[in-house]
Amino acid sequence: MSMSNGLITIVTIPTRISSITKTLIDNILTSKSQNIRTYVLRTNILDNFSVLLSRQVNKKRKSH
C-alpha cells in the first residue's frame, strides 16, 4: 500500500532481535529519501532497539 502511494521505507534492518527471530517492527515512511539517514541503536535495555533519524536541511539564503 505504501509503495503504491509513492512512499518508501527508510529503516531496512531488524529493530527487534530475539534468540530465534529478527523482525523489523519500526517503520519510517517518506516520499523523499534524499538527505535522510537512519541509525538503529542496539541496546540491552529494551526488547527492541531505538531508531534515530537524521535529516540534513539546506536553508535557502534570501537575496538582498
C-alpha positions, 0 to 999 in steps of 0.5 A: 500500500505504501509503495503504491502511494509513492512512499518508501521505507527508510529503516531496512534492518531488524529493530527487534532481535530475539534468540530465534527471530529478527523482525523489523517492527519500526517503520519510517515512511517518506516520499523523499529519501534524499538527505535522510539517514537512519541509525538503529541503536542496539541496546540491552535495555529494551526488547527492541532497539531505538531508531534515530533519524537524521535529516540534513536541511539546506536553508535557502539564503534570501537575496538582498 
